[in-house]
Structures are given as C-alpha cells and as structure tokens.
C-alpha cells in the first residue's frame, strides 16, 4: 500500500501522525485494520479517493457485504 504510492511505512506513519510504523505493517499484512475514524486521513496520505479507498477496504475486510452492496 505505502510502497505503491512511493512511501515507506515510516513516511506514511509520520503523515498519519502515528507513534510507530508497525500499525502500517499490520494493515499491510492483514493483522490490523484501518480504523474507521482514520479512513479519510489514510486515503489522503495515500493520495487516493476516500470513497474508493473505503470500497477497497470493504472488499478485503468484508467481501460478502461488498458483494451484497456492489455486486462482483
């Protein structure tokens, strides 16, 4: 996620004002989720549309909900 945007995990964690970059690693590895209250901040830091970012997260976190709402 961060690398695709030309950012290191440490750089992204600074943009998001996180205390440590392990949260980024956890999200990328599927061990953590982007907190809902931080979704817009993460999208902006990654330079992506917040709505598209939310859809992508939903498709990974809750694929059945995503399919029910948006179809395949």
C-alpha positions as CSV (number, residue, x, y, z in Angstrom):
1,X,0.0,0.0,0.0
2,X,2.6,2.6,1.1
3,X,5.2,1.3,-1.4
4,X,2.7,1.5,-4.3
5,X,2.5,5.3,-3.5
6,X,6.2,5.7,-3.2
7,X,6.2,5.9,0.6
8,X,7.9,3.9,3.2
9,X,6.0,2.7,6.2
10,X,7.8,5.2,8.3
11,X,6.9,8.0,6.0
12,X,3.3,7.0,5.9
13,X,3.2,6.7,9.7
14,X,4.6,10.3,10.0
15,X,1.9,11.6,7.6
16,X,-0.7,9.9,9.7
17,X,0.9,11.1,13.0
18,X,1.2,7.5,14.3
19,X,3.6,6.8,17.1
20,X,5.2,3.9,15.3
21,X,5.1,2.4,11.8
22,X,4.1,-1.1,13.0
23,X,0.4,-0.2,12.5
24,X,1.1,0.3,8.8
25,X,2.9,-3.1,8.7
26,X,0.0,-4.7,10.5
27,X,-2.6,-3.3,8.0
28,X,-0.4,-4.4,5.0
29,X,-0.1,-7.9,6.4
30,X,-3.8,-8.2,7.3
31,X,-3.2,-8.3,11.0
32,X,-4.8,-4.9,11.7
33,X,-7.5,-2.8,10.0
34,X,-7.5,0.8,9.1
35,X,-9.5,2.4,11.9
36,X,-12.9,3.7,10.5
37,X,-12.3,7.1,12.1
38,X,-8.9,7.4,10.3
39,X,-10.1,6.2,6.8
40,X,-10.2,9.7,5.2
41,X,-6.8,10.6,6.7
42,X,-5.3,7.3,5.3
43,X,-6.8,7.9,1.9
44,X,-5.5,11.5,1.7
45,X,-2.0,10.3,2.9
46,X,-2.0,7.7,0.1
47,X,-3.4,10.2,-2.4
48,X,-6.5,8.2,-3.3
49,X,-10.2,9.0,-3.3
50,X,-11.6,8.2,0.2
51,X,-14.7,6.6,-1.3
52,X,-12.7,4.3,-3.5
53,X,-10.3,3.5,-0.6
54,X,-13.3,2.6,1.6
55,X,-14.7,0.3,-1.1
56,X,-11.3,-1.4,-1.4
57,X,-11.1,-1.9,2.3
58,X,-14.6,-3.2,2.5
59,X,-13.9,-5.7,-0.3
60,X,-11.0,-7.1,1.7
61,X,-12.4,-6.9,5.2
62,X,-16.0,-7.9,4.5
63,X,-16.2,-9.4,1.0
64,X,-19.8,-10.7,1.4
65,X,-21.0,-7.2,2.4
66,X,-19.1,-5.7,-0.5
67,X,-20.7,-8.2,-2.9
68,X,-24.2,-7.6,-1.5
69,X,-23.8,-3.8,-1.9
70,X,-21.8,-3.5,-5.1
71,X,-22.0,-6.9,-6.8
72,X,-19.0,-8.7,-8.0
